[in-house]
């Protein structure tokens, strides 16, 4: 049943099988790939596509392993990555991907094998780590796809589409500070303002991240114009020797480098705090030598929350409170997105904007009360009751 030169034949189980050369070893020995289908025409069509792909990409059959390929990819990407991002990528590879894929030879990659390996990464049978959540699993899958795309760019493999069902997202709803809690916090800060206390206001009324507050210098404030420029962030990252270090780098994304207006009440507090501080003096630490790092500032924030009789929350809740307050006050999404330093307004909607029951009640009354007043049927129903 095979036709000359096509490498297609009918198997005993009734399926059609086609084979093609998907790579060659260093000794030019053919490495065969196989395709199966219910009909001859189906296998022939897919075989033409596979032969074209492999002919175009001229697969080398290299003995390179996934670990070697990932190291090469990371080196090529390192020039455009921030140091903290590079450290995080290395951790993800070492912790999750290398234990499964590390020794695999690139020439043997296929969608089926990579998808099976990805499932082992998400839920390892040997329990070397807990099953990954939605965010971590998505991050590992994205990195695997990028590495495979890099391998295809080097003509080591053909382009591959890796599809894996990821764990469902379990989003813990962040409850922003209530109006009463915000008022208590502001009253506590106004009684005896300090730079560290005012830093809470910068998060709650300007939407700054904690690392961005730690990265502020007095030169970033233009108190005459009433603006603040966010141009750096502070974070602590791991080093290759197992220790950690503090790094000062550009903000999280390009859009995070932004200029924002300062509320009038904050301008007065900042004017009283600045004194004769030079522009290079760090806002929180009060000296030019080094900034306060986020780990230490988090401890201060928890103390201030307790002293202000406000429930214990993570610092990011203050940023979340800013976003929610702005939207409920009628701020448009595009403007709010620029306040927060997001590249896409959809990120603002998905991550920070949530209605509360009070807001929902106001909206339902606003929408349907006028209809009730205009509708005579509704009036008769009300009178009948």
Buried (B, 14 or more C-beta within 10 A) or exposed (E): EEEEEBBBBEEEEEEBBBBBBBBBEEEEEEBEBEBEBEEBEBBBEBBEEBBEBBEEBEBBBBEBBBBBBBBBBBEEBEEEEBBBBBBBBBEBBEBBBBBBBBEBBBBEBEEEEBBEBBBBBBEBEEEEEEEBBBEBBBBBBEBBBBBBEBBBEBEBBBEBEBEBEBBEEEEEEBBBBBEEBBEBBBEBBBEEBBBBBBBBBBBBBBBBBBBBBBBBBBBBBEBEEBBBBBBBBBBBBBEEEEEEEBBBBEBBEEBBBBEBEBEEEBBEBBEEBBEEBEEEBBBBBBEBEEBBBBBBBEEBBBEBBEEBEBEEBEBBBBBBBBBBBBBBEEEEBEEBBBBBBBEEBEBBBEBBBBEEEEEEEEEEEEEEEEEEEEEEEEEEEEEEE
